[in-house]
């Protein structure tokens, strides 16, 4: 999949991990030398060949695992990694093989100035949807018809993203005037328990990710002619390609 979900988060993670590894190259080299010394000691021990192979494999996994886990912790990018997981789970839920065959298109990570990016834009016979994915380990609740949690309001974020997509569709050549439905999909142990799997908050579909069979069928608010589906999807894909090429590379710090 060329336009993979969570691409921006994944790029930021790799930049951070590479930077941490370079800055701590001496510690990585020390760990590898220690592992090599222990490995040589194992080779010299008078033990059966199968046990020697087992211990060498265990040592290798331990050294590599320790280095990898240390880099991960030192990067401080745990939240970004969870966000990437949420985006991948949402993309798999709304863009399976059947929906692809039915003429749906998924555009991931379309960026806007002074806003950031819309995680997913789903275009198909059921309409156009701007989807925000969240993976949370901290509890969110629905209280008096509002989504209450520790971070910035994802419903507001999804509504603003939908307006940005509508504005993009109205601009340039071949403008389209069509409503974009905002959607929030929540994953993880902190996601609210929604009995029906979904609810409407401020005209936004808020879904409990793991109850996929309940909320995915709700993505059918405004029917879109098949010819228009292809045109809208093509325009958004061109926008994605243009903005990806224009986006400057971010140096890792």
C-alpha positions in Angstrom: 0.0 0.0 0.0 1.8 3.1 -1.2 -0.2 5.7 0.8 0.2 3.8 4.1 -1.7 5.0 7.2 0.5 6.6 9.9 3.2 7.5 7.4 4.1 10.8 9.1 4.2 9.3 12.6 6.4 6.4 11.2 8.8 8.9 9.5 9.1 10.9 12.7 9.7 7.7 14.8 12.5 6.5 12.4 14.1 10.0 12.5 14.1 10.0 16.2 15.4 6.4 16.6 18.2 7.0 14.2 19.2 10.2 16.0 19.2 8.5 19.4 21.3 5.6 17.9 23.9 8.0 16.4 24.2 10.1 19.6 24.7 6.9 21.7 26.8 5.0 19.2 29.5 4.4 21.9 27.0 2.8 24.2 25.7 0.6 21.4 29.3 -0.4 20.5 30.0 -1.2 24.2 26.9 -3.4 24.4 27.9 -5.3 21.3 31.5 -5.8 22.5 30.2 -7.2 25.8 27.9 -9.5 23.9 30.8 -10.6 21.7 32.9 -11.3 24.8 30.2 -13.4 26.4 29.7 -15.2 23.1 33.4 -16.2 23.0 33.1 -17.5 26.5 30.2 -19.7 25.6 32.1 -21.0 22.6 35.0 -22.1 24.9 32.7 -23.8 27.4 32.7 -27.7 27.3 29.0 -28.0 26.7 27.0 -29.9 24.1 26.6 -28.3 20.7 22.8 -27.9 20.9 23.1 -26.1 24.3 25.9 -23.8 22.9 23.7 -22.9 19.9 20.7 -22.2 22.3 22.7 -20.0 24.6 24.3 -18.1 21.7 20.8 -17.5 20.2 19.5 -16.4 23.6 22.4 -14.0 24.0 21.9 -12.5 20.5 18.2 -11.8 21.1 18.9 -10.4 24.5 21.6 -7.9 23.3 19.5 -6.8 20.2 16.4 -6.6 22.3 18.1 -4.5 25.0 19.6 -2.1 22.5 16.3 -1.7 20.6 14.2 -1.2 23.8 16.7 1.3 25.2 16.5 3.4 22.0 12.7 3.2 22.0 12.5 4.5 25.6 15.1 7.2 25.1 13.3 8.6 22.1 10.2 9.5 24.2 8.0 8.7 21.2 5.6 6.2 22.8 2.6 8.4 22.2 3.4 8.8 18.5 3.8 5.1 18.1 0.4 4.5 19.7 -1.0 7.0 17.2 0.5 5.1 14.3 -1.1 1.9 15.6 -4.5 3.6 15.8 -4.3 4.8 12.3 -3.3 1.4 11.0 -6.3 -0.2 12.8 -8.7 2.3 11.4 -7.5 1.9 7.9 -7.8 -1.8 8.1 -11.4 -1.5 9.4 -12.7 1.0 6.8 -10.8 -0.2 3.7 -11.0 -3.9 3.5 -11.0 -6.0 0.3 -14.8 -5.9 0.0 -15.0 -2.1 0.3 -12.2 -1.7 -2.3 -14.1 -3.8 -4.7 -17.2 -1.7 -4.0 -15.4 1.4 -5.3 -14.1 3.0 -2.1 -10.9 5.0 -1.9 -8.7 5.8 1.1 -6.3 8.8 1.3 -4.1 8.9 4.4 -2.3 11.8 5.9 -3.4 14.8 3.8 -1.7 17.9 5.4 -3.0 21.4 5.8 -1.2 24.6 6.8 -1.7 25.6 10.4 -3.7 22.5 11.1 -1.6 19.3 10.6 -3.0 16.4 8.8 -6.3 14.5 8.4 -5.5 10.9 9.3 -7.9 9.4 6.7 -10.2 10.6 4.0 -12.6 7.9 2.9 -14.4 8.4 -0.4 -17.0 6.0 -1.8 -20.6 5.3 -2.8 -21.7 6.2 0.8 -20.1 9.7 0.8 -16.9 11.4 1.9 -15.6 11.1 5.5 -12.7 12.8 7.3 -11.6 10.4 10.0 -9.4 11.0 13.0 -7.9 7.9 14.7 -7.0 7.9 18.4 -5.3 5.1 20.4 -5.4 5.9 24.1 -4.4 4.1 27.3 -6.0 6.9 29.4 -9.7 6.6 29.9 -12.2 8.6 27.8 -15.9 8.9 28.7 -19.0 10.1 27.1 -20.7 12.4 29.7 -23.9 14.3 28.9 -23.5 13.7 25.2 -19.9 14.9 25.1 -16.6 13.1 24.7 -14.5 13.8 27.8 -10.8 12.9 28.1 -7.3 14.2 28.9 -6.3 15.5 25.4 -7.5 18.1 23.0 -11.1 17.6 21.8 -10.9 15.0 18.9 -14.5 15.8 17.9 -13.5 19.5 17.3 -10.4 18.2 15.5 -12.4 16.0 13.2 -15.0 18.7 12.4 -12.2 21.1 11.5 -10.5 18.5 9.3 -13.8 17.9 7.5 -14.1 21.6 6.8 -10.5 21.7 5.5 -11.3 18.8 3.1 -14.5 20.5 1.9 -12.5 23.7 1.2 -9.9 21.7 -0.7 -12.6 20.1 -2.9 -14.2 23.5 -3.7 -10.8 25.0 -4.8 -8.9 24.7 -8.0 -10.0 23.0 -11.2 -13.1 20.9 -11.2 -14.5 22.1 -7.9 -16.9 19.8 -5.9 -19.5 21.1 -3.5 -20.3 18.1 -1.2 -20.6 17.6 2.5 -17.7 15.8 4.3 -18.8 13.8 7.4 -16.4 14.1 10.4 -15.6 10.8 12.2 -13.6 9.9 15.3 -12.5 6.3 15.9 -11.1 5.5 19.4 -8.9 2.5 20.1 -7.0 1.1 23.1 -7.9 0.3 26.7 -8.9 3.9 27.3 -11.6 4.0 24.6 -15.1 4.6 25.9 -17.5 1.7 26.2 -20.3 2.5 23.7 -23.1 -0.1 23.8 -24.1 0.4 20.2 -20.5 0.7 19.0 -21.0 4.3 17.9 -22.8 7.5 18.8 -23.2 11.0 17.3 -21.6 14.0 19.1 -21.9 17.4 17.6 -22.8 15.9 14.2 -19.7 13.7 14.3 -19.7 10.0 14.3 -17.7 8.8 17.3 -16.9 5.1 17.2 -15.4 2.5 19.5 -12.9 1.0 17.2 -13.0 -2.7 18.2 -16.8 -2.8 17.5 -16.1 -2.5 13.8 -19.2 -4.4 12.7 -21.4 -1.9 14.4 -19.9 1.4 13.2 -18.5 0.7 9.8 -22.0 0.3 8.2 -22.8 3.8 9.4 -20.3 5.3 6.9 -23.1 5.8 4.4 -24.5 9.2 5.1 -24.6 11.0 1.7 -24.7 8.7 -1.4 -22.1 9.7 -4.0 -22.4 8.8 -7.7 -19.7 6.4 -8.9 -18.3 8.9 -11.5 -18.0 11.5 -8.7 -16.3 9.1 -6.4 -13.5 8.6 -8.9 -13.2 12.3 -9.6 -13.1 13.3 -5.9 -10.6 10.5 -5.0 -8.3 11.5 -7.9 -8.4 15.2 -6.9 -7.5 14.4 -3.2 -4.7 12.0 -4.3 -3.2 14.7 -6.5 -3.4 17.1 -3.5 -1.6 14.5 -1.4 1.1 13.9 -4.0 1.7 17.7 -4.4 1.8 18.4 -0.7 4.1 15.5 0.0 6.6 16.8 -2.6 6.5 20.3 -1.2 6.9 19.3 2.4 10.4 20.1 3.6 12.4 17.3 5.3 12.5 17.7 9.1 15.9 17.3 10.7 16.1 15.0 13.6 17.0 16.7 16.9 
